């Protein structure tokens, strides 16, 4: 794990990446921000009143922010008539909306929130303001799974409850990009309870179609499906179940067919397999915004800030 973050730090040095931390009234956020500030690799910007925050940190307060008019105008334009300037002024008093607008207007590179807010409160402003990249219809949530020198990407484990074939194809392609951002050679397994037609149902056909779509859209990537988990990680099993497959027991990116499968899968790997699960890392946005667990500690905030900064390099 230390090697992963040292690699990330090496890539970030000298890039002047700044990360918004909207929850400046939370001790965990301040502890993480101070550690980041001391290291000097990325620049934390904390949102809060300032009174309770150490002067060592850059602090922005939406009530006194000198460029608020600029943010209000940009918000009204972005929302295309869904908010008046007066409504925008009120909305931007919310620290997540305020922080997201700072990212959107390029006053910062990314945002990490969720220590004291729900996933919806963190993600909704990003979807309304930053929005998804061209060609991506939905954001998705990936986990970076790390154990010693082994790294995997699991997706979607956080956002899309019942993904369609189109959704799964997008998740596969964005998951491959996430893998590459963290030094993982992307080899994508489209997971199912069937391998290459061993079972047929609506659920397996969804994964088959997703694999076809993903290969059409990203022919340069190694993507294979449908595969059972054992065929995606054990070469000898892959040779029996999927001979000639492009991914045969050496997958590094695992695309789960539903949110329940992904959520259960990453937690089994975390709790029984002793992998560290970092995330969820939101995929497909025009700028990185990531969501913490409300049960997080300062170290989780610190690590996710680096993950978010690494995404900003792409």
C-alpha positions in Angstrom: 0.0 0.0 0.0 2.8 2.4 0.8 4.3 1.8 -2.6 1.0 2.8 -4.3 0.9 6.1 -2.6 4.5 6.8 -3.1 4.0 6.2 -6.8 1.0 8.6 -6.8 3.0 11.2 -4.9 5.9 10.9 -7.4 3.4 11.5 -10.3 1.9 14.5 -8.5 5.0 16.4 -7.4 5.2 19.7 -9.1 1.8 19.5 -10.7 0.1 22.0 -8.3 -3.0 19.9 -7.9 -5.5 21.4 -5.4 -8.3 19.4 -3.7 -11.4 20.9 -2.1 -12.4 19.5 1.3 -15.9 21.0 2.0 -16.4 19.7 5.5 -14.1 22.0 7.4 -16.1 21.7 10.6 -15.0 18.0 10.9 -11.9 17.2 12.9 -11.0 14.3 10.6 -10.9 16.6 7.6 -8.7 19.1 9.4 -6.3 16.4 10.5 -6.0 15.1 7.0 -5.7 18.6 5.5 -2.8 19.4 7.9 -1.0 16.3 6.9 -1.5 17.0 3.2 -0.4 20.6 3.7 2.7 19.6 5.6 3.7 17.1 2.8 3.3 19.8 0.1 2.5 17.4 -2.7 -1.1 18.5 -3.2 -2.8 21.6 -1.9 -5.9 21.2 0.3 -8.5 23.9 0.3 -10.9 23.6 3.2 -14.4 25.1 3.3 -15.6 26.5 6.6 -16.1 29.6 8.7 -12.4 29.8 9.4 -12.8 30.5 13.1 -12.3 26.9 14.2 -9.7 26.1 11.5 -6.0 26.5 12.0 -4.4 29.4 10.1 -2.0 27.0 8.4 -4.7 26.0 5.9 -6.3 27.8 3.1 -10.0 28.3 4.1 -12.8 29.5 2.0 -16.2 30.6 3.4 -19.2 30.8 1.1 -20.6 33.6 3.1 -17.6 35.8 2.5 -16.1 34.5 -0.7 -15.1 37.4 -2.9 -15.9 35.8 -6.2 -19.4 34.5 -5.3 -21.1 36.6 -8.0 -19.0 34.7 -10.6 -20.0 31.4 -9.1 -23.7 32.4 -9.0 -23.6 33.4 -12.7 -21.8 30.3 -13.7 -24.3 28.1 -11.7 -27.3 29.8 -13.3 -25.8 29.3 -16.8 -25.0 25.7 -16.1 -28.4 24.9 -14.7 -30.0 26.4 -17.8 -33.0 28.2 -16.3 -33.5 25.8 -13.4 -32.4 28.3 -10.8 -32.6 32.1 -10.5 -29.6 34.1 -9.3 -31.4 34.4 -5.9 -31.9 30.7 -5.7 -28.3 30.0 -6.9 -27.0 32.3 -4.1 -28.9 30.2 -1.5 -27.9 26.9 -3.1 -24.2 27.8 -3.0 -24.3 28.3 0.7 -24.3 24.5 0.8 -20.7 23.5 1.1 -20.9 20.7 -1.4 -22.5 22.8 -4.1 -20.0 25.6 -3.3 -17.1 23.3 -3.5 -18.3 21.6 -6.7 -18.6 25.0 -8.3 -15.0 25.8 -7.4 -14.0 22.6 -9.2 -16.3 23.4 -12.2 -14.8 26.9 -12.6 -11.3 25.5 -12.4 -10.4 27.1 -9.1 -9.5 23.6 -7.9 -8.9 20.2 -9.5 -11.1 17.9 -7.5 -13.3 17.4 -4.4 -13.5 14.9 -1.5 -16.6 14.9 0.7 -18.9 12.5 2.6 -17.4 12.4 6.1 -20.4 14.2 7.4 -22.7 14.0 4.3 -24.6 11.3 2.5 -23.5 9.9 -0.8 -26.4 11.7 -2.4 -25.4 15.0 -0.9 -21.9 14.6 -2.3 -22.8 13.1 -5.7 -25.9 15.2 -6.7 -24.0 18.5 -7.1 -21.3 16.7 -9.2 -24.0 15.2 -11.5 -25.8 18.6 -11.9 -22.7 20.8 -12.4 -19.7 18.8 -13.4 -21.6 16.1 -15.3 -20.3 13.1 -17.1 -17.8 13.0 -19.9 -18.9 13.0 -23.5 -20.0 9.4 -24.4 -20.6 8.5 -20.7 -24.3 8.5 -19.7 -23.9 7.7 -16.0 -21.2 7.9 -13.3 -20.2 4.6 -11.6 -18.4 3.7 -8.4 -15.2 1.7 -8.4 -13.1 0.4 -5.6 -9.3 0.1 -5.8 -8.6 -3.2 -4.0 -5.0 -3.5 -2.7 -3.1 -6.2 -0.8 0.7 -6.1 -0.7 1.7 -5.7 -4.4 -1.6 -6.9 -5.8 -4.1 -4.3 -7.1 -7.5 -4.8 -8.7 -10.4 -2.6 -9.7 -14.0 -3.7 -8.7 -16.9 -1.8 -10.3 -19.7 -0.8 -10.0 -19.9 -1.3 -6.2 -21.6 2.0 -5.2 -23.9 3.7 -7.7 -25.9 1.9 -10.3 -28.3 -0.6 -8.7 -29.4 -2.5 -11.8 -27.1 -1.7 -14.7 -28.2 -2.3 -18.3 -25.9 -3.8 -21.0 -25.1 -0.2 -22.0 -24.3 0.7 -18.4 -22.0 -2.3 -18.0 -20.1 -1.5 -21.2 -19.5 2.1 -19.9 -18.4 0.7 -16.5 -16.0 -1.6 -18.2 -14.3 1.1 -20.2 -14.2 3.6 -17.4 -12.9 0.9 -15.1 -10.0 0.2 -17.4 -9.2 3.9 -17.4 -9.3 3.9 -13.6 -7.0 0.9 -13.5 -4.4 2.6 -15.8 -4.5 5.7 -13.6 -3.2 3.6 -10.7 -0.5 1.6 -12.5 -2.7 -1.5 -13.2 -2.6 -3.0 -16.7 -6.3 -3.2 -17.5 -7.6 -6.7 -18.4 -11.4 -6.6 -17.9 -13.6 -9.5 -16.8 -17.4 -9.1 -17.3 -18.6 -11.2 -14.5 -21.6 -13.5 -14.4 -22.7 -16.9 -13.0 -22.0 -18.3 -16.5 -18.8 -18.7 -18.5 -19.1 -18.6 -22.3 -22.7 -19.9 -22.5 -22.5 -22.4 -19.7 -25.9 -21.0 -18.6 -28.4 -18.9 -20.5 -30.8 -16.4 -19.0 -31.8 -12.8 -19.2 -29.0 -12.0 -16.7 -26.3 -13.8 -18.6 -27.4 -12.4 -21.9 -27.2 -8.9 -20.5 -23.5 -9.5 -19.7 -22.9 -11.0 -23.2 -24.3 -7.9 -24.9 -22.4 -5.6 -22.6 -19.1 -7.4 -23.6 -20.0 -7.0 -27.3 -20.7 -3.3 -26.8 -17.6 -2.6 -24.7 -15.4 -4.4 -27.3 -16.9 -2.4 -30.1 -16.4 0.9 -28.3 -12.9 0.1 -27.0 -11.3 -2.4 -29.4 -7.8 -1.6 -28.0 -8.8 -3.0 -24.5 -8.6 -6.6 -23.3 -12.2 -7.3 -22.4 -13.8 -10.7 -22.0 -17.2 -12.0 -20.9 -19.3 -13.5 -19.8 -17.0 -15.1 -17.2 -17.5 -16.6 -13.8 -15.1 -15.3 -11.1 -13.0 -18.4 -11.0 -12.4 -18.3 -14.7 -11.3 -14.7 -14.5 -8.6 -15.3 -11.8 -7.4 -18.9 -12.2 -5.6 -19.7 -15.5 -6.1 -23.4 -15.3 -9.9 -23.0 -14.8 -10.0 -20.4 -17.6 -8.2 -22.9 -19.9 -11.1 -25.4 -19.3 -14.0 -23.0 -19.3 -12.9 -20.3 -21.7 -10.2 -21.6 -24.0 -8.9 -19.0 -26.3 -10.5 -16.1 -24.3 -8.6 -12.8 -24.4 -8.7 -12.7 -20.5 -7.9 -16.1 -19.1 -7.3 -16.1 -15.4 -5.4 -12.8 -15.4 -8.2 -10.2 -15.0 -7.4 -7.0 -13.1 -10.7 -5.1 -13.6 -13.9 -6.9 -12.5 -17.2 -5.6 -13.7 -20.1 -7.0 -11.6 -23.5 -7.5 -13.2 -25.4 -5.7 -10.4 -24.8 -3.4 -7.5 -25.7 -6.0 -5.0 -23.1 -8.4 -6.5 -20.4 -5.7 -6.6 -21.1 -4.5 -3.1 -21.1 -8.0 -1.6 -18.0 -8.9 -3.7 -15.8 -6.1 -2.6 -16.8 -6.5 1.0 -15.9 -10.3 0.9 -12.5 -9.4 -0.5 -12.0 -6.8 2.1 -13.2 -8.8 5.2 -12.2 -12.3 4.3 -9.5 -11.7 1.7 -7.9 -8.9 3.7 -7.7 -6.5 0.8 -7.8 -2.8 1.6 -10.8 -1.2 -0.3 -10.1 2.4 -1.4 -13.2 4.2 -2.6 -15.7 4.5 -4.0 -13.9 6.2 -6.8 -16.4 8.0 -9.0 -15.9 7.2 -12.7 -16.9 9.1 -15.8 -17.1 12.7 -14.5 -15.5 15.6 -16.2 -13.6 16.3 -13.0 -12.9 14.1 -10.0 -15.3 14.2 -7.1 -15.1 11.3 -4.6 -17.3 10.2 -1.7 -16.1 9.2 1.8 -17.8 6.9 4.2 -19.3 8.7 7.2 -17.4 6.2 9.3 -14.1 7.2 7.8 -11.0 8.3 9.7 -8.5 11.0 8.9 -6.2 8.5 7.1 -9.1 7.6 4.8 -9.6 11.3 3.9 -5.9 11.7 3.3 -5.7 8.7 1.0 -8.8 9.6 -1.0 -7.5 13.1 -1.5 -4.4 11.5 -3.2 -6.6 9.2 -5.3 -8.7 12.2 -6.4 -5.6 14.2 -7.3 -4.3 11.3 -9.3 -7.5 11.2 -11.3 -7.1 14.9 -12.0 -3.9 14.2 -14.0 -5.9 12.3 -16.7 
